[in-house]
């Protein structure tokens, strides 16, 4: 067995994190993605553009899964809808952002 340098925070896969860590990460991913979509509006991002902006390494399945889970959560919550390949923040979400409500 060889020594592994673990300087700084321990990096653990999502299934080894506590429920609180997973939930806060999930909510942060959703807030960040929604904020990006609102910032781009009225221009619309495609699914691939949003994924590329969030997932730097296509081989990193953890980041890719986190992106897709966050997007599905936003769609299931009625905050984003997908029209073809375009991701569209719904009108009430855009209005809340215009009124100054904080997304994240």
PyMOL commands that place a pseudoatom at each C-alpha (Angstrom):
pseudoatom trace, name=CA, resn=UNK, resi=1, chain=A, elem=C, hetatm=0, pos=[0.000, 0.000, 0.000]
pseudoatom trace, name=CA, resn=UNK, resi=2, chain=A, elem=C, hetatm=0, pos=[1.407, 3.397, -0.914]
pseudoatom trace, name=CA, resn=UNK, resi=3, chain=A, elem=C, hetatm=0, pos=[1.038, 6.725, 0.850]
pseudoatom trace, name=CA, resn=UNK, resi=4, chain=A, elem=C, hetatm=0, pos=[-1.552, 9.094, -0.551]
pseudoatom trace, name=CA, resn=UNK, resi=5, chain=A, elem=C, hetatm=0, pos=[-1.112, 12.788, 0.121]
pseudoatom trace, name=CA, resn=UNK, resi=6, chain=A, elem=C, hetatm=0, pos=[-4.439, 14.220, 1.221]
pseudoatom trace, name=CA, resn=UNK, resi=7, chain=A, elem=C, hetatm=0, pos=[-3.565, 17.839, 1.837]
pseudoatom trace, name=CA, resn=UNK, resi=8, chain=A, elem=C, hetatm=0, pos=[-6.550, 20.084, 2.356]
pseudoatom trace, name=CA, resn=UNK, resi=9, chain=A, elem=C, hetatm=0, pos=[-10.114, 18.815, 2.348]
pseudoatom trace, name=CA, resn=UNK, resi=10, chain=A, elem=C, hetatm=0, pos=[-10.724, 15.157, 1.831]
pseudoatom trace, name=CA, resn=UNK, resi=11, chain=A, elem=C, hetatm=0, pos=[-12.264, 14.456, -1.553]
pseudoatom trace, name=CA, resn=UNK, resi=12, chain=A, elem=C, hetatm=0, pos=[-14.936, 11.800, -1.377]
pseudoatom trace, name=CA, resn=UNK, resi=13, chain=A, elem=C, hetatm=0, pos=[-17.350, 10.499, -3.979]
pseudoatom trace, name=CA, resn=UNK, resi=14, chain=A, elem=C, hetatm=0, pos=[-20.965, 11.701, -3.611]
pseudoatom trace, name=CA, resn=UNK, resi=15, chain=A, elem=C, hetatm=0, pos=[-22.191, 8.419, -2.148]
pseudoatom trace, name=CA, resn=UNK, resi=16, chain=A, elem=C, hetatm=0, pos=[-19.712, 8.775, 0.751]
pseudoatom trace, name=CA, resn=UNK, resi=17, chain=A, elem=C, hetatm=0, pos=[-20.850, 12.283, 1.647]
pseudoatom trace, name=CA, resn=UNK, resi=18, chain=A, elem=C, hetatm=0, pos=[-23.365, 12.990, 4.360]
pseudoatom trace, name=CA, resn=UNK, resi=19, chain=A, elem=C, hetatm=0, pos=[-26.951, 13.812, 3.413]
pseudoatom trace, name=CA, resn=UNK, resi=20, chain=A, elem=C, hetatm=0, pos=[-26.394, 17.458, 4.391]
pseudoatom trace, name=CA, resn=UNK, resi=21, chain=A, elem=C, hetatm=0, pos=[-23.319, 17.735, 2.144]
pseudoatom trace, name=CA, resn=UNK, resi=22, chain=A, elem=C, hetatm=0, pos=[-25.169, 16.167, -0.797]
pseudoatom trace, name=CA, resn=UNK, resi=23, chain=A, elem=C, hetatm=0, pos=[-28.212, 18.399, -0.347]
pseudoatom trace, name=CA, resn=UNK, resi=24, chain=A, elem=C, hetatm=0, pos=[-26.218, 21.630, -0.124]
pseudoatom trace, name=CA, resn=UNK, resi=25, chain=A, elem=C, hetatm=0, pos=[-24.176, 20.652, -3.173]
pseudoatom trace, name=CA, resn=UNK, resi=26, chain=A, elem=C, hetatm=0, pos=[-27.368, 19.780, -5.076]
pseudoatom trace, name=CA, resn=UNK, resi=27, chain=A, elem=C, hetatm=0, pos=[-28.969, 23.110, -4.177]
pseudoatom trace, name=CA, resn=UNK, resi=28, chain=A, elem=C, hetatm=0, pos=[-25.791, 25.010, -5.064]
pseudoatom trace, name=CA, resn=UNK, resi=29, chain=A, elem=C, hetatm=0, pos=[-25.649, 23.273, -8.453]
pseudoatom trace, name=CA, resn=UNK, resi=30, chain=A, elem=C, hetatm=0, pos=[-29.284, 24.163, -9.133]
pseudoatom trace, name=CA, resn=UNK, resi=31, chain=A, elem=C, hetatm=0, pos=[-28.860, 27.796, -8.042]
pseudoatom trace, name=CA, resn=UNK, resi=32, chain=A, elem=C, hetatm=0, pos=[-25.719, 28.231, -10.106]
pseudoatom trace, name=CA, resn=UNK, resi=33, chain=A, elem=C, hetatm=0, pos=[-27.265, 26.695, -13.224]
pseudoatom trace, name=CA, resn=UNK, resi=34, chain=A, elem=C, hetatm=0, pos=[-30.447, 28.747, -12.876]
pseudoatom trace, name=CA, resn=UNK, resi=35, chain=A, elem=C, hetatm=0, pos=[-28.408, 31.901, -12.351]
pseudoatom trace, name=CA, resn=UNK, resi=36, chain=A, elem=C, hetatm=0, pos=[-26.439, 31.202, -15.544]
pseudoatom trace, name=CA, resn=UNK, resi=37, chain=A, elem=C, hetatm=0, pos=[-29.633, 30.663, -17.535]
pseudoatom trace, name=CA, resn=UNK, resi=38, chain=A, elem=C, hetatm=0, pos=[-31.174, 33.885, -16.214]
pseudoatom trace, name=CA, resn=UNK, resi=39, chain=A, elem=C, hetatm=0, pos=[-27.977, 35.860, -16.876]
pseudoatom trace, name=CA, resn=UNK, resi=40, chain=A, elem=C, hetatm=0, pos=[-28.021, 34.707, -20.510]
pseudoatom trace, name=CA, resn=UNK, resi=41, chain=A, elem=C, hetatm=0, pos=[-31.721, 35.505, -21.037]
pseudoatom trace, name=CA, resn=UNK, resi=42, chain=A, elem=C, hetatm=0, pos=[-33.143, 36.655, -23.509]
pseudoatom trace, name=CA, resn=UNK, resi=43, chain=A, elem=C, hetatm=0, pos=[-30.446, 34.633, -25.269]
pseudoatom trace, name=CA, resn=UNK, resi=44, chain=A, elem=C, hetatm=0, pos=[-31.081, 30.948, -24.642]
pseudoatom trace, name=CA, resn=UNK, resi=45, chain=A, elem=C, hetatm=0, pos=[-28.541, 28.288, -23.861]
pseudoatom trace, name=CA, resn=UNK, resi=46, chain=A, elem=C, hetatm=0, pos=[-28.712, 24.854, -25.388]
pseudoatom trace, name=CA, resn=UNK, resi=47, chain=A, elem=C, hetatm=0, pos=[-28.350, 21.754, -23.250]
pseudoatom trace, name=CA, resn=UNK, resi=48, chain=A, elem=C, hetatm=0, pos=[-24.844, 21.176, -24.651]
pseudoatom trace, name=CA, resn=UNK, resi=49, chain=A, elem=C, hetatm=0, pos=[-23.752, 24.795, -24.080]
pseudoatom trace, name=CA, resn=UNK, resi=50, chain=A, elem=C, hetatm=0, pos=[-24.897, 24.662, -20.472]
pseudoatom trace, name=CA, resn=UNK, resi=51, chain=A, elem=C, hetatm=0, pos=[-23.218, 21.290, -19.913]
pseudoatom trace, name=CA, resn=UNK, resi=52, chain=A, elem=C, hetatm=0, pos=[-19.931, 22.425, -21.466]
pseudoatom trace, name=CA, resn=UNK, resi=53, chain=A, elem=C, hetatm=0, pos=[-19.969, 25.566, -19.284]
pseudoatom trace, name=CA, resn=UNK, resi=54, chain=A, elem=C, hetatm=0, pos=[-20.392, 23.442, -16.137]
pseudoatom trace, name=CA, resn=UNK, resi=55, chain=A, elem=C, hetatm=0, pos=[-18.481, 20.263, -16.954]
pseudoatom trace, name=CA, resn=UNK, resi=56, chain=A, elem=C, hetatm=0, pos=[-14.905, 20.966, -17.997]
pseudoatom trace, name=CA, resn=UNK, resi=57, chain=A, elem=C, hetatm=0, pos=[-13.811, 17.343, -18.480]
pseudoatom trace, name=CA, resn=UNK, resi=58, chain=A, elem=C, hetatm=0, pos=[-16.172, 15.168, -20.502]
pseudoatom trace, name=CA, resn=UNK, resi=59, chain=A, elem=C, hetatm=0, pos=[-14.697, 12.098, -18.792]
pseudoatom trace, name=CA, resn=UNK, resi=60, chain=A, elem=C, hetatm=0, pos=[-15.670, 13.397, -15.329]
pseudoatom trace, name=CA, resn=UNK, resi=61, chain=A, elem=C, hetatm=0, pos=[-18.876, 11.462, -14.804]
pseudoatom trace, name=CA, resn=UNK, resi=62, chain=A, elem=C, hetatm=0, pos=[-19.449, 12.979, -11.349]
pseudoatom trace, name=CA, resn=UNK, resi=63, chain=A, elem=C, hetatm=0, pos=[-19.648, 16.538, -12.687]
pseudoatom trace, name=CA, resn=UNK, resi=64, chain=A, elem=C, hetatm=0, pos=[-21.730, 15.445, -15.655]
pseudoatom trace, name=CA, resn=UNK, resi=65, chain=A, elem=C, hetatm=0, pos=[-24.176, 13.602, -13.398]
pseudoatom trace, name=CA, resn=UNK, resi=66, chain=A, elem=C, hetatm=0, pos=[-24.370, 16.579, -11.012]
pseudoatom trace, name=CA, resn=UNK, resi=67, chain=A, elem=C, hetatm=0, pos=[-25.240, 18.862, -13.937]
pseudoatom trace, name=CA, resn=UNK, resi=68, chain=A, elem=C, hetatm=0, pos=[-27.968, 16.563, -15.244]
pseudoatom trace, name=CA, resn=UNK, resi=69, chain=A, elem=C, hetatm=0, pos=[-29.430, 15.997, -11.768]
pseudoatom trace, name=CA, resn=UNK, resi=70, chain=A, elem=C, hetatm=0, pos=[-29.505, 19.758, -11.105]
pseudoatom trace, name=CA, resn=UNK, resi=71, chain=A, elem=C, hetatm=0, pos=[-31.173, 20.407, -14.466]
pseudoatom trace, name=CA, resn=UNK, resi=72, chain=A, elem=C, hetatm=0, pos=[-33.774, 17.693, -13.895]
pseudoatom trace, name=CA, resn=UNK, resi=73, chain=A, elem=C, hetatm=0, pos=[-34.519, 19.146, -10.462]
pseudoatom trace, name=CA, resn=UNK, resi=74, chain=A, elem=C, hetatm=0, pos=[-35.089, 22.592, -11.978]
pseudoatom trace, name=CA, resn=UNK, resi=75, chain=A, elem=C, hetatm=0, pos=[-37.340, 21.121, -14.660]
pseudoatom trace, name=CA, resn=UNK, resi=76, chain=A, elem=C, hetatm=0, pos=[-39.320, 18.996, -12.195]
pseudoatom trace, name=CA, resn=UNK, resi=77, chain=A, elem=C, hetatm=0, pos=[-39.705, 22.058, -9.972]
pseudoatom trace, name=CA, resn=UNK, resi=78, chain=A, elem=C, hetatm=0, pos=[-41.155, 24.015, -12.883]
pseudoatom trace, name=CA, resn=UNK, resi=79, chain=A, elem=C, hetatm=0, pos=[-38.356, 26.595, -12.937]
pseudoatom trace, name=CA, resn=UNK, resi=80, chain=A, elem=C, hetatm=0, pos=[-36.854, 25.652, -16.294]
pseudoatom trace, name=CA, resn=UNK, resi=81, chain=A, elem=C, hetatm=0, pos=[-38.402, 24.033, -19.313]
pseudoatom trace, name=CA, resn=UNK, resi=82, chain=A, elem=C, hetatm=0, pos=[-36.697, 22.412, -22.219]
pseudoatom trace, name=CA, resn=UNK, resi=83, chain=A, elem=C, hetatm=0, pos=[-37.893, 23.274, -25.706]
pseudoatom trace, name=CA, resn=UNK, resi=84, chain=A, elem=C, hetatm=0, pos=[-36.062, 20.982, -28.066]
pseudoatom trace, name=CA, resn=UNK, resi=85, chain=A, elem=C, hetatm=0, pos=[-32.440, 21.513, -27.119]
pseudoatom trace, name=CA, resn=UNK, resi=86, chain=A, elem=C, hetatm=0, pos=[-32.998, 24.989, -25.587]
pseudoatom trace, name=CA, resn=UNK, resi=87, chain=A, elem=C, hetatm=0, pos=[-33.201, 25.561, -21.833]
pseudoatom trace, name=CA, resn=UNK, resi=88, chain=A, elem=C, hetatm=0, pos=[-35.715, 28.280, -20.963]
pseudoatom trace, name=CA, resn=UNK, resi=89, chain=A, elem=C, hetatm=0, pos=[-36.165, 29.761, -17.467]
pseudoatom trace, name=CA, resn=UNK, resi=90, chain=A, elem=C, hetatm=0, pos=[-39.929, 30.177, -16.969]
pseudoatom trace, name=CA, resn=UNK, resi=91, chain=A, elem=C, hetatm=0, pos=[-41.480, 33.622, -16.750]
pseudoatom trace, name=CA, resn=UNK, resi=92, chain=A, elem=C, hetatm=0, pos=[-42.126, 33.703, -12.962]
pseudoatom trace, name=CA, resn=UNK, resi=93, chain=A, elem=C, hetatm=0, pos=[-38.446, 32.887, -12.329]
pseudoatom trace, name=CA, resn=UNK, resi=94, chain=A, elem=C, hetatm=0, pos=[-37.314, 35.628, -14.723]
pseudoatom trace, name=CA, resn=UNK, resi=95, chain=A, elem=C, hetatm=0, pos=[-39.713, 38.099, -13.090]
pseudoatom trace, name=CA, resn=UNK, resi=96, chain=A, elem=C, hetatm=0, pos=[-38.432, 37.249, -9.611]
pseudoatom trace, name=CA, resn=UNK, resi=97, chain=A, elem=C, hetatm=0, pos=[-34.863, 37.842, -10.809]
pseudoatom trace, name=CA, resn=UNK, resi=98, chain=A, elem=C, hetatm=0, pos=[-35.894, 41.201, -12.329]
pseudoatom trace, name=CA, resn=UNK, resi=99, chain=A, elem=C, hetatm=0, pos=[-37.510, 42.200, -9.026]
pseudoatom trace, name=CA, resn=UNK, resi=100, chain=A, elem=C, hetatm=0, pos=[-34.244, 41.517, -7.228]
pseudoatom trace, name=CA, resn=UNK, resi=101, chain=A, elem=C, hetatm=0, pos=[-34.900, 38.198, -5.551]
pseudoatom trace, name=CA, resn=UNK, resi=102, chain=A, elem=C, hetatm=0, pos=[-31.667, 36.349, -4.934]
pseudoatom trace, name=CA, resn=UNK, resi=103, chain=A, elem=C, hetatm=0, pos=[-31.386, 33.022, -6.733]
pseudoatom trace, name=CA, resn=UNK, resi=104, chain=A, elem=C, hetatm=0, pos=[-28.395, 31.625, -4.898]
for i in range(1, 104): cmd.bond("trace and resi %d" % i, "trace and resi %d" % (i + 1))
show_as sticks, trace
zoom trace
